[in-house]
Amino acid sequence: MTAGRRMAFALLALAVSMGAPQAANAARPSAKKITETVRAVSDKYPVRSTLFGVWVDGRPLVRGALGKARPGVRATQAGHFRIGNVTESFTTSLLLQLADEGVVRLDDRLSNWFPDLPDAQDVTLGMLARSVSGYADFVTNDRFVKEYEADPFRRWKVPELIDLAFERPALFEPGTSWAFSDTNFLLLGQVLRQVGGQPLNRLLRERILNPLGLDETEMRAGPQIPAPVIHSYTDERGGYEDATRWSPSWVRGIANMFSTLGDMGRWANALGAGAVLTPESHALRFGPQNVGLGPFTDRTYYAMGSIVSDGWIYNNPQVLGYNGVVAYSPSKRTAVVAFTTPGPKGDPLVAYASAVANRIGRLIDPEHPLHLSVCPRPPC
């Protein structure tokens, strides 16, 4: 199949999976209805804070903040929080942008930058972005878990993380199946840093964040988050504690960004509309290349840094006590954002923000609602 025919197929498949655009204001729920719904869901679950918003055609329909940013301090829409794996959508956008400019190609081999890694001559940059390299996830390495829990403030170095990733054999031959692995995005971030000639945070600032006006969004390897801060909490080490200043150095290029509710609404619209890419790369980013691999069908599949499911594009992060959903419906031209932090009786494995987003999605598009798992990592 020629490159032109592959691109035409990707464009057609994206149109089919996303659905034809509909009138954005058809049966649009009121801001009051959405707020009442979010409040009811938040009251049902043991959450400390809930931030939520809905944007139609890039304009806010409703935004709100419920609960406490920390004890005695109300949560506000201006609060900053970690956005977890939404970072992957930025990293893959940067990859595709550089590919649009001819700086790299998606079929460039990882061995060009990491010649000594296993199977590096068979793993491409596109495979890393689609998580089909077969590389094991360093985050699930027992040694990493033990050392991370012993010192969550530790500043991890990239070579340490790469060593952890390759202590275990590959899960499958490159390109033959799918398994999410943070190792893919760690390596992809390092490649982009080399080809871009600058640290990843600067490349994102110059190429994506500044052009889109995402002034409250930043990538940092350190734990600092600017005020005001929505504090995060977790009991994953055995006791309920503030995790806001735990080190995100182990998720470089994967989940080490923070943002605000307003910026996430703008990003969801930009991501869904392809604001920083050519139409061809935008279609390829959400195209069906992974359909048929692992558990994926044309109804639900992991694309490049985001999931496509039943007419929605989304990320649903869980990291360092933060849980969120950043979703976009192309057919409704509508973005939905929800982030939560757990209260003392909360379970760090439960995706409370998914419950909030699901209810909002049901109001936005009853025929194609969001149906994210509230328990993505059993048991919970």
C-alpha positions in Angstrom: 0.0 0.0 0.0 1.4 3.4 -1.0 1.9 6.2 1.6 -0.9 8.1 -0.1 -3.3 5.1 0.1 -2.4 4.5 3.8 -3.1 8.1 4.6 -6.4 8.0 2.8 -7.3 4.9 4.7 -6.4 6.6 8.0 -8.6 9.6 7.1 -11.5 7.4 6.2 -11.2 5.2 9.3 -11.0 8.2 11.6 -14.1 9.7 10.0 -16.0 6.4 10.5 -14.8 5.9 14.1 -15.5 9.5 15.1 -18.8 9.9 13.3 -19.9 12.8 11.1 -20.1 16.2 12.7 -23.4 17.1 14.2 -25.0 20.3 15.3 -23.0 21.2 18.4 -26.0 22.7 20.2 -28.4 19.8 19.5 -30.0 18.7 22.9 -27.2 20.5 24.7 -27.4 20.1 28.5 -27.5 23.2 30.6 -24.6 24.3 32.7 -26.9 24.0 35.8 -27.7 20.4 34.9 -24.1 19.5 34.4 -23.1 21.1 37.7 -25.8 19.3 39.6 -24.8 16.0 38.1 -21.1 16.5 39.0 -22.0 17.5 42.5 -24.1 14.4 43.0 -21.4 12.1 41.7 -18.8 13.9 43.9 -21.0 13.5 46.9 -21.3 9.8 46.2 -17.6 9.1 46.3 -14.9 9.8 48.9 -13.1 12.6 47.0 -11.4 15.7 48.4 -11.7 17.9 45.3 -13.4 17.8 41.9 -12.6 20.1 39.0 -14.7 19.9 35.9 -15.6 21.7 32.7 -17.3 21.4 29.3 -16.3 23.3 26.2 -18.3 23.5 22.9 -16.6 24.7 19.8 -13.7 25.8 22.1 -16.0 28.0 24.2 -16.8 27.1 27.9 -20.3 25.9 28.6 -19.6 25.3 32.3 -16.6 25.1 34.6 -16.4 24.4 38.3 -14.4 23.4 41.3 -15.8 21.5 44.3 -14.3 20.5 47.6 -10.9 21.4 49.1 -7.5 22.0 47.5 -6.0 21.1 50.9 -7.4 21.1 54.4 -9.1 24.5 55.1 -8.6 25.8 51.6 -11.3 25.7 48.9 -10.5 24.3 45.5 -10.6 26.8 42.7 -10.5 26.7 38.9 -7.1 28.4 39.0 -5.6 25.5 40.9 -2.6 23.7 39.3 -2.5 19.9 39.3 -0.5 17.1 37.6 -2.1 15.8 34.4 -0.5 12.4 34.3 -0.6 10.5 31.0 -2.2 13.5 29.2 1.5 14.3 28.9 1.7 11.4 26.3 -0.6 13.3 24.0 1.8 16.3 24.1 4.8 14.0 23.5 3.2 12.3 20.5 2.0 15.7 19.1 5.6 16.9 19.2 6.8 13.7 17.4 4.2 14.2 14.7 5.0 17.9 14.3 8.7 17.1 13.8 7.7 14.4 11.3 5.6 16.9 9.4 8.7 19.1 9.1 10.9 16.1 8.0 13.1 16.2 11.1 12.3 12.6 11.8 10.1 9.9 10.3 7.8 7.6 12.2 9.6 4.6 10.7 13.0 5.7 11.9 14.7 3.0 13.9 15.3 3.4 17.6 18.8 2.0 17.0 19.7 5.4 15.4 19.8 6.8 19.0 20.0 3.7 21.2 21.9 1.1 19.2 22.6 -1.1 22.2 19.0 -1.7 23.4 17.4 -5.0 22.6 15.5 -5.1 19.3 16.3 -1.5 18.7 16.9 -2.1 15.0 13.4 -3.4 14.7 11.6 -0.9 16.9 10.5 2.4 15.2 9.5 5.7 16.7 5.9 5.1 15.5 5.9 1.8 17.5 7.0 3.7 20.6 4.1 6.2 20.1 1.6 3.3 19.6 3.0 1.2 22.5 3.6 -1.8 20.3 7.4 -2.2 20.8 7.0 -5.1 23.2 9.3 -3.5 25.7 8.3 -4.2 29.4 7.1 -1.4 31.6 9.8 -0.3 34.1 7.1 1.0 36.4 5.9 -2.6 37.0 9.4 -3.8 37.8 9.3 -5.0 41.5 12.7 -3.4 42.2 11.4 0.0 40.9 8.2 -0.3 43.0 10.2 -1.1 46.2 12.7 1.7 45.7 10.0 4.2 44.7 7.9 3.5 47.8 11.0 3.7 50.0 11.7 7.2 48.8 9.0 8.9 46.7 11.1 12.2 46.7 14.1 10.5 44.9 15.2 12.2 41.7 15.5 9.4 39.2 18.1 9.5 36.3 17.1 8.3 32.9 19.8 5.6 32.6 18.5 4.1 35.9 15.0 3.8 34.5 16.2 2.4 31.2 18.2 -0.2 33.1 15.1 -1.1 35.1 13.1 -1.5 31.9 15.4 -4.0 30.3 16.0 -6.2 33.4 13.0 -8.1 32.0 12.7 -9.6 28.5 10.4 -8.2 25.8 6.7 -9.1 26.0 6.5 -9.9 22.3 8.2 -9.2 19.0 8.1 -5.6 17.9 4.8 -4.6 16.1 3.0 -7.9 16.7 0.8 -7.0 19.7 0.1 -4.2 22.1 0.9 -3.6 25.8 1.1 -0.2 27.4 4.6 0.5 28.6 5.9 3.7 30.1 9.3 2.6 28.7 8.0 3.6 25.2 7.4 7.2 26.1 10.5 7.5 28.2 12.6 6.5 25.2 10.5 8.6 22.8 11.1 11.7 24.9 14.8 11.1 24.9 14.9 10.8 21.1 12.8 14.0 20.7 15.2 15.8 23.0 18.1 14.7 20.8 16.6 15.5 17.4 15.0 18.8 18.6 18.3 20.0 20.1 16.7 21.1 23.3 15.2 19.7 26.5 11.7 18.3 26.0 10.1 21.0 28.1 11.6 23.8 26.0 10.5 22.1 22.8 6.9 21.8 24.1 6.9 25.4 25.3 8.1 26.8 21.9 6.2 24.5 19.6 2.9 23.7 21.4 2.3 25.5 24.7 3.0 29.1 23.6 1.3 28.9 20.2 -1.9 27.5 21.9 -1.7 30.0 24.8 -1.3 27.2 27.4 0.5 29.5 29.8 -0.4 27.5 33.0 0.9 24.2 31.6 4.5 23.0 31.9 6.7 20.0 31.9 9.1 19.6 34.9 11.2 16.8 36.2 11.2 18.4 39.6 8.3 18.4 42.1 7.5 22.1 42.1 4.0 23.2 41.1 3.1 26.9 41.1 0.5 28.3 43.4 -2.4 27.9 43.8 -2.1 24.1 44.0 -4.7 21.4 44.1 -2.9 19.1 46.6 -2.8 15.4 45.9 -3.2 12.6 48.5 -2.7 8.8 48.4 -2.4 5.9 50.8 -0.4 3.7 48.4 2.4 3.5 50.9 0.1 2.4 53.7 -1.0 5.7 55.2 -3.0 8.7 53.8 -0.4 11.4 53.0 0.1 14.5 50.9 1.9 13.4 47.6 2.0 16.8 46.0 5.7 17.2 46.2 6.7 13.6 45.4 9.2 13.5 42.5 7.8 13.1 39.0 11.3 12.5 37.6 10.5 8.8 36.9 7.8 9.8 34.4 9.8 12.1 32.1 7.9 12.5 28.8 5.2 10.2 30.2 3.4 12.1 33.0 5.5 14.9 34.3 3.4 17.9 33.4 1.0 20.1 35.4 -1.8 22.3 34.2 -5.1 24.0 35.2 -8.7 23.3 34.3 -8.9 26.1 31.7 -5.7 25.0 30.0 -6.8 21.4 29.8 -10.1 22.5 28.2 -8.1 24.4 25.6 -5.8 21.4 25.0 -8.7 19.0 24.6 -10.1 21.1 21.9 -6.7 21.6 20.2 -5.9 17.9 20.4 -9.3 16.9 19.0 -9.2 19.5 16.2 -5.6 18.9 15.2 -4.5 22.5 15.9 -0.7 21.9 15.8 -0.5 19.3 13.0 -1.2 18.8 9.4 -4.6 17.2 8.6 -2.7 14.0 7.5 -0.8 13.7 10.7 -3.8 14.5 12.8 -5.7 11.7 11.1 -2.8 9.3 11.6 -2.5 10.2 15.3 -6.0 8.8 15.9 -6.0 6.3 13.1 -6.7 2.5 13.5 -3.1 1.2 13.1 -3.5 -0.7 16.4 -6.8 -2.3 15.5 -6.4 -6.1 15.7 -3.5 -5.9 18.1 -4.0 -7.1 21.6 -7.6 -6.4 22.8 -8.4 -3.7 20.2 -11.3 -3.5 17.8 -12.4 -0.7 15.5 -14.7 0.4 18.3 -12.0 0.9 21.0 -8.3 1.2 20.5 -5.1 2.9 21.7 -3.9 5.3 19.0 -0.8 7.5 19.5 -0.8 8.7 23.1 -4.6 8.7 23.4 -7.5 6.3 23.3 -10.3 6.3 20.7 -13.5 4.8 21.8 -17.1 5.0 20.7 -16.8 8.5 19.1 -14.5 9.9 21.8 -10.8 10.7 22.1 -9.5 10.6 25.6 -6.8 10.2 28.2 -7.6 9.1 31.8 -4.5 9.6 34.0 -3.9 8.3 37.5 -0.6 9.5 39.0 0.7 10.6 42.4 -2.7 11.0 43.9 -4.3 12.8 40.9 -7.0 11.2 38.7 -8.5 12.7 35.6 -10.1 12.5 32.2 -9.5 14.8 29.3 -11.9 13.9 26.5 -13.1 15.2 23.1 -16.1 14.3 21.0 -15.4 15.3 17.3 -19.1 14.7 16.4 -20.3 17.1 19.1 -17.2 19.4 18.9 -17.2 19.1 22.7 -14.4 18.8 25.2 -14.9 17.3 28.7 -12.4 17.6 31.5 -12.6 16.2 35.0 -10.0 15.8 37.7 -10.3 14.5 41.3 -8.2 14.0 44.4 -9.2 11.3 46.9 -10.2 11.9 50.5 -8.9 10.0 53.5 -11.3 7.1 52.7 -10.6 7.1 49.0 -9.0 4.2 47.2 -6.0 5.2 45.0 -6.9 2.5 42.5 -10.4 3.9 41.9 -10.7 6.4 39.0 -13.3 8.7 40.6 -12.8 11.2 37.8 -14.0 8.6 35.3 -17.3 8.3 37.2 -17.7 12.1 36.9 -16.7 12.2 33.2 -19.0 9.2 32.4 -22.0 11.1 33.8 -21.1 14.3 31.9 -20.6 12.3 28.7 -24.0 10.7 29.1 -25.5 14.2 29.1 -23.4 15.4 26.2 -24.1 12.4 23.9 -26.6 9.9 25.3 -26.3 7.7 22.2 -22.5 7.5 22.5 -21.6 8.2 26.1 -18.2 7.8 27.7 -17.8 4.5 29.4 -14.5 4.6 31.2 -13.7 2.0 33.8 -14.0 3.4 37.4 -11.7 0.5 38.4 -9.0 0.3 35.7 -6.5 -1.4 37.9 -8.1 -4.2 39.9 -8.6 -5.0 42.7 -10.5 -1.9 43.8 
